[in-house]
Amino acid sequence: MSFVDFRNVSKRFGDNVVLDDMSFSIADGERVTLIGPSGSGKTTILRMLMTLTKPDSGTISIDDEYLWHEKRGEELVEASEAHTRSVRSKVTMVFQQFNLFPNMKVLRNITEAPIHVLGKQKDEAEEKARELLETVGLLDKADFYPSQLSGGQQQRVAIARALAVEPEILLLDEVTSALDPEIAAEVLDVLRDVAKTSDVTMLLVTHAMRFARDVSNRVLMFNEGKIIEDAAPEQMFNEPQQERTKTFLRSVLEEV
């Protein structure tokens, strides 16, 4: 049964068709990686789930609730802001850039949303934040400001902050693209642990193919606004069926 469902979703920016009548679904707890060349629509998928980009047509639903629409009687109409906000509350995202609040120490960066959005008590939020900082290996940085941390440390704080709101869906958009390889590996190790130890549904955009192979249940290959291949990682990376997939993977892997 699908937990996230895209039905006939299209999006264009001017003359550029970014998503072309796109349909796919993700099961609850599934970890799905989106791969493909830049501009093929992958990040647009994540931005639509975060309600940062509105589809031109089609529907998106999360746990059987429409995200951009709602039912009024038998009619499907544009959703109210309250409805969209309610459905989107199940989703959080870690961006390429860390987007931490520079004027807040690490601990407060993590507790801000649980306290002010989820209504948690400060003590409870701080206890959970410290647990998450321990998970990402940064408990000793709780009283530091973001500017006192390395890029990799900031991204690990961003991951802890995303998990602090107890999302049902975690979106990851090229979270290591701004980091050098050694630091990126540390961040990916944290995400491997998250994948192993939680049942959160994960949707990832990444060029880190070995990481995608490790954590994904499925890999979707995007090209020119369409999904051209949908397979388990073993098949996608070892025996891709589409020539475009083979060409893309040759460009990003030492061997397919």
N, C-alpha and C positions, 0 to 999 in steps of 0.2 A: 504494500500500500504506500502511495506517495505521500511524503511529508512536505516537500517543496515541489510545486508544479508550475511550469511555464507552458502556456498554451497559445500557439500562433502569435508569439510576441515579435513585434517589429519596432525598429527604431532607426531613424535617419537624422543626420545632422547636415542640413543643406542637401547637397546632391549625394552625400556619402551615406550609403545604406550600411549601418553598423550591425543590425540584427535583421534577418530576413525570414519572417514567418517561423520563428524558432519555437520548437516544442521539446521539452525533456522533463524528467522528474527525478527526484532524489528521495530515497527512503529515510525514515527516521534513524539517526545514528550512522548513516552512511558517510564516508569520506570520499569526496569527488574532486579530482583535479582537472582544471581546464588548461589545455595547452594550445599552442598555435602561435602564428606570427603576430607581431604588434599590429594593432588596429583591426583584429579579427572579431572583436566584440566581447572578449572575456571579461574585462574590467567593467564593461557596461552592465553585464549580468549582475555583478556584485553591487554596483551602484543602484540598480533598480531594487534589489532586495533591501538596501539601506534607505530607500525612498529619496535618493539623491538625484536620480535620473528617472524621468517618467516615460513609460512606453508609449509609442504612438498608437499601437493597437495590440489586441490580445489580452490575456489575463494572467496574473501571477497569484498563486495561493500558497499559504503556509498553514499546515495543519487544518486543511479544509476551510480556511477563511481567506477570502479574497483580500489582497493587499491594497490594490489601487481602485477596487470597486467594492460595492456592497449590495446585498439584495434588498430591494424595496418591493415587498409583495413578490410577484413573480418576475419583476424586472431587475436587471443588473444596471446599476447607475454608478456614477463617479462617487468614490468614497468621501465621506467627511474627513476632516483633518483628525478628529478624535478617533475614528475607526482605523485609519491608516496608522496612527501613532500606536494604538493598542496592538495591532498585529505586528508592527515592526519592533515592538518591545522584546520580541523573542529572538531578535537578531542583533549581533554586534560584529564589528569589523576591526581588524588590525591593518593599518594602511602602510604604504611604502615609507612615508615620512612618519615620524614617531608621534607627532601631535600631542605631546605632553604639555600640561600647563606649566610654563616656565617659572611662574611665581609661587608654585606650590611644591612642597617637598614630596618625595616619592610616595610616602605613605598616604598623604592626602590626595595625590593624583589618583590613587586606587580607591580610596573610600568615598570620594566626592559623589559619584553616581549612585552607589548603594545607599548612601544616606539621603540624598536629595531627590533621587528618582524612585528607588525602591522603598524608601521610608524606613531603612534599618537604623537601629540605635548605633551611636558612635562606637561604643565598646565592641559590639558584635561585628561591625564593619571593619574595625581595626584588627580584630582577632583573625578574621578571614583574610584580610590583606596581608598580614604577616605570614599566614600559612602559604599564600600564593607567592609571596616573595621568597620564601624558603624553597618552594617548588621550582622557581626560576633561578635559584642560586644567588639571590640578592638581598637576603634578610639584613645583612650588615649595611645596606644602603638606604634603609627606610627613612633616615633623617637627612638625606642628601637632596640637593636640588638637581633637576635634570641636567643643567649645565655642568655639573660636577661629574657626570657619567660619560662613559664612552658611547658611541653609537649603538654598539651591540647591547650594552646594558640598558640604554634607553628603550630599545626595541623589546627587550625582555620585560621591562616595566610595562610597556604598552600591552604585551600579551597578558600579564597579570591583571592589568586594569580591565581588559576585555572579559576575562574570565570572572572577574569580581561581580559582574551584573548577572551571573548565572544564566548565560544565554542558552537557548536551545539550538541555535545555529551560529557557528563561528565562521566568519569570512576572513580570508587571508589574501591580501593583494600584494604580491611581489614583496614580501616582508623583508627579504634580505638583499634587495636590489641596490640599496644605498650603502651596503656594508662590504668590507674587503672579505676575501674568501675564508680566512681563518675565523674572523668574528661571525660571519654568516653561518659557519658550521656550528658554532655554539648555540645560536638562535634556533637552528633547525633541530638540534638535539633536544632542546626544550619542547619544541612542537611535537617531536616524535613521542616524548613522554606524555604530553597532553593527549595525543591520539591513542596511546596504549592504555591510559588510566582513566579516561572519561568516555562517556557515551554521547558527547555533543556531536551534532551533525556538522561536518566541516566541508566548506566549499573553498577551494584554493586556486589561485592563479599564480603560477610559478614557472620559472625557467630552470629551476633546480630539479632536474629529471630524476636523479638518484633518490632525492628526498620524496618526490612524487611516487616513485616506485615503492618506497618503503611504507608510506602511510596511507596510500589510496586503496579504496575498494574498486573504484572505476576511474578511468581517464577518458575525457572527452576532447577530441581534436577539433578545434575551430579553424575555419578558413572562410574569409569573405562573408562573415555574418551567418554562417551555417555550421552545424555539427556534421562533419564528414566521416567521423569514426567514433565509436563508443565501445570501449572494451575494458576488460580487466588489465591491470598494469603489465602482467606477464605477457599477454598477447600484444598489447599496444607497443611495448618496448622491444619485444623479441620477434614478433611476427606481424607487424602492421600490415593492413590489407590495402590501404589506399596509397597510391604513388605520392600524393602530396604529403601524407603523413611521413612516409619514408624519407622524402627530401628534407622535411623540416627536422626530423630527428637526427638525420646525418649532420645537420648544421649545428646541433646543440649537444650531441653525444659523441664520444670517441668512437663508439660502435653501437649499432642498433641491435 
